[in-house]
Amino acid sequence: MAAGRLSLLCVMLALTAATTPAQMPAGLANPGFEENGLAGWHIQPQSQARGYQARVTDQDPHSGQHSLEIRHPNPQGFGLYGRVTQTISAELYRSRRIRFRAAVRPEVQYARSYAALYARVHRPGFAPGHACDMAGSGIRTGLDQNGERLAPKWQDASVVVDVAPDAEKLEIGFLLNEDGAAWFDDAAIELLGRAGEGNEPPRPLAGRGLENLIAFTRLFGYLRYFHPSDEAAALSLADWDRFAIDAINVVEPAKSPEELAAVLHALFAPLAPTVQVFPAAQPPAPADLAALTAGKPTRVVGWMHTGGASNYQVGSMPSRRVTDGRTCAVRRRCRAARCRCRSRKRSSSPTWAVVSPAVCC
């Protein structure tokens, strides 16, 4: 479990920095791409060999006259990306926590495609250095309430790393995962405080605290991926990550099943208003739900996940919040005035939300 807690470090650093950031006046060359094109920045040779293109363009910059564009016109396959980087001396940043930030405007079509920032600390002798690349929380083109892709727009993005006392170089940059296009502008490095400041040292989990966190993670998974409320659906990947991290120190200290149930209900009720949390031996009365009105149309809402890529909303393994009328288009069979949706299997291990009968004739 200690390793699991450490795996959240990249996100935790962004959330626990308590000091006021101070932008460094020197170190980063050509941060707004206004100085002689790509001066100071370099597209990685392997990215160029795979067909990725990088250029400075005047197409809708975030500010000034120019921005960086990374583009690939064709789908590339899983795990490939184009990266543009700059490597600078780490001398100014040693033993400090820094944030690399920039404005990002993605235009991507496929599920696995996204734009992201990247930072890595290089130490002597290839010793491990902190790195962060926004894995799992890259910037994508948004979707509207009907699942249609929105027009690309500028968004703020950042990554946070701790720079080791013996660091030699700091590598920062931008990446486009798989295909599409993305624009980047107004890069900056900010000081957030001392490296390691506010971090809780690793420790083993056991006893009541371990049981509490196991219960939390199970409920977290159920509600994140299957509760159909508008409140839960409105949270982004970063919002869910932040929620999980903030909840750990609230859930772990609970001293009894009754206290744990109360804590979990308080945490999740704003996202899942109908959820009931209780000790196994003390089931409550059924939830007081609004009664259905005879003759008034009702709407059945649920989640449908295909395959394991449940962070994605489009592509071959989508996750979608669906309603009876719109999902039945997949496959339906009318029986008098009603039908039941039946979705064809598209992978060896799909996970389906239950979608009840819907009017279709």
N, C-alpha and C positions, 0 to 999 in steps of 0.2 A: 504493500500500500504506500510505503514511503516513496517508491519509485513513481507510483501513480500521481502522487502529489507534486513531485518534481516535474512531471510532464506538463503541468499547467504553468510552469514558471514563466514562459514567454508572455502569456496573457496576464499573469499575476503582476509582473513588473509594470505593465502599463496601468494597472489599477491601483497599486499601492504607493506609487510615487506621491509624496506629500509636499514636496518643495515646489516653489514657483519656478517654472522653466526659464532659463536664460539662454537666448540664442547666441551661438558662438560667432564672433565677428570674422573669423578667418578659418581656413582649412578646406572648405568646400569650393571647388572651382565651377564657375558657370552654372549656378544653381537654377537660374530661370531660362537657360538656353538662349540668352540674348547676346552672347559673346562668341562670334565666329563659329556658328553651327554647333557641332558636337564637341567642341574643344573641352578637354578634361574628362570626357566620357568615352567609353569604348564598348562596342558590341562584342560579346564573347565569340571567339572563333568557332566554337562548336554550334552556337546559335546561328551564325552566318552560314555555316555548312549545311544546316537543316532548312535553309530558305527563309529565315527570319530577316526582316528589313528594319533598319532604324534610321530615322532622319529627323531633322528639325523642320517644323512646318509652321505656317502662320494661320492654320485652320482653327479658328475658335480657341485661342489660348486662354488659360485661366486668368492671366494678367500679362501685361507687357505686349510684345509683338509675336512671340514664338512659344512653342512647346515641343516636347519630344514625342515622336510617334514610333511605336513598335507594331509591326504588322506581319501577319502570315495569311495568305489567301486561302490555303487549303487545310483540311483537317490533318493533324499530325500523328495521332495515336497517343495512347496513354503515357503520361509522364514526361513528355517533351515540352520544352519552353524556350523562349527567346529572352535573353538577359542583357541589359546595358548597365555597366558598372563604372564606379570610380574608386580608386584605392588611394588613401591618403595616410600620412603619418598619424600614429595613435598618440603621439607625445602630448598633445593638448588635452586628451581625454582619459589618460590612464587613471585607474581607480575611481572612475566616475560612471554614473548611470546616464546614458544619453538616449535621446529620442530622435530618430530619423523620420521626418515627415515630408509629405508632398501632396499636391492635388492630383487626383486620378480621374480619368474619364474613359470607362471601358465601353467597347462595342463588340460584344461576343455573342455567339449564337448557340454554341453547344454546351451541354451540361457541365463538362469538366473544364471549360475555358474560363479564365478569370485574369484580372490584373492585380499586381501586388508589389509591395516594397520589400527590400531585402537588406539585411545588415549582418556582417560577420566580423568577429574580432580575430586577428591573426597573431599567434604567439610564437616564441622561438621553438625550433625543433618540432614543429607541427603539433605542439601541445594543444589540447582541446580549448577552444575559445567559444564564448557565447555567440549564438547565431539565431536569427529569427527571420522567417520568410512569409509570414501570414498564412501558413498552411492551414486549410480549413476555414479561413475567414477572408479569402481574397475578394476583391471588388468585382461584382458582376453587373450586367445590364439588368435593371429592375423589371418587374412584371406588374401589370395593373391587376385589379380585382377579378378580371376575366381571364387572366393568364396571358394577356398579350404583352409583348415586349415594349417597354417604354423607350422614349428617345434617350440617347446617351446624355449624361449630365456629369458635371464635375462633382467629385466627392473628396472629402479629406481622409487621408490614410496615414498610418504611422506604425513603426515598430520600435521596440525598446530593448536595449541590450546593456549589460554591464561590461565595462572595459577592464580587463585584468591589469594589475600593476606592471607586468612585464610585457604588455602588448606592444607589438611592433607596428602593425598596420591595421587600419579600419577600412573594410570594403563595404560600400553601400551601393544600392542600385535599384533597378526597376525590372520587372519581368512580366511577360505575357505567357500564361500557361496554355499550351496547345495553340488554337488558331483564333483568328479574329483580328482586332486592332485595339490599341489602348494608347491614350495620350497622358503625359506626365508633365507637371510644371511646378515651379515655386518650391524646390527642394530646400530643406534646412536641417541643421543639426542643432539640437537643444540640450542643455545640461539640466538634469533633473535632480541631481544630488550625488551622494557617495554611492559607489557600487555596493550592492548588498543591503543598502539601508532599508529597514522595515521588513526584511525577509525573516520568516520564521524558520529556525533551523530544522532540518529533517529529524523525525523521531518515529519510532514504531507506533502502530495503532493496535489496540487490543481491547478486550472486554467490552463494556457498555458503549464506549465511543466508537469502536469498530462496528458493532451491531447497528448503531444509529446511522452511520454513514452508508452501510449496506442498504438499510431501509430507504434512506434518502435517494440513493442512486437508482434503485428500482422504481420508486415513484416518479422520479425525474424522467426516466425513460418512458414510462407509460404516458405521462401527461405531455411530454414534449412531442412525442410522435403519434399519439392517438387521441388526445383530447381535442374536440373540434371547435372549441370556443374561439371567438374573434380575438380575445385578449391573447391567447396562446399563439394563434397564427400570426399576430402582428409583430412578434419578437423576431429579430434577426439572429443569425448565428452568433454574432458578437454579444448580443443581449443575453442569449442563453448561456454562453460561456461565463459572462459576468455574474449572472444569477447563480450558477453552480458554485463559483469560487466564493462569492459573498456568503452563500448558505452554509459552507463547511463549518466555519467557526460558530455558527448559530446552532447547528444540529448536533455536532459532536458532544457538547457538554450535557445534553439532556440526561437526567438521572433515573428515569423510569419510562416504561412504555406509555403511561398516561401523559407525561410531560413531552415525550417525543411526538405523540399524536397531535398535541396542541401546537407544538412548534411547526410541524409539517403542514398542518392546516393553515396556520397564519402565513406561512411562506407561499403556499400554492393557491390559496383562495382567490387572490387578485387575478390569477391567470386562468384558473379553472373554478368558476363560482359554484359549480354543483358538486365538487369533489367532497367526499367524506373520508376522513382519516380517523382510525380508531384502533385500540388494542384488540387483538384477535378474539379475546374472550368477552368483549363488551361491544357487540354490534349495535349501532344506533337505529332509530326508526328510519324508514325510507325517507329520502329527501323530499321536501315539500315543493314539488315541481308544479308549474302552471298546468291546469287541465286543458286538454284539447277541446276546441269548440267544434261541435258537429257542423259539417258543411263548410267550415273555413279551411282553406288550403294550408297544409303544413309542409315543412321542408326538412328532409332528413340530411344531416351533414356528418361527414366522417373523413378520415384520412385514408388514402390509398398509396402504399409504398410498393414499388416494383424493384426487386433486387435489394442490394445492400447500400446503394449510394443515396441514402435518405437525406443528404444535405442539398440535393439538386432538385430543381423544379422543372427541368426540361431534359430531353435527351432520351437515351435508351433505358435508363433506370430512374424514372422520375418519382418524386414525392409530391402528391397534390391533395389539397383539401377539396373534397368533392361533394356534390349534392345529388339527390336522387335523379332529378330531371336531366342533369348534364352528363352524369356518368353512364346512364343507361344506354347512351349512344354507342358504347363499346360493343355490347352484345345484348339483345333483348328479345324476349318472347312474350307476346301478349296473351293474357288469359282474361277473357271478358274485358273489363276496363282497367286491369292492373297487370304489372309484370314484375319480374325480379331480375336485377342486374346479375350477369354472370361474366366475369372478366377472364379472358383466356390467359393461361400461364405463359409468361415470357422469359422466365429464368428458372433455374433449378431450385432456388430458395426464396420465393417471394413472400412478403408479409402483407397481408391485406387487412384493411379496416372493414367492418361490416357495413354494407350499404343495403338498407331495407327496401321492400317493395316500393315502387313509384308509379304514379299514373303515367301511362305512355300511349294510350290508344284514344 
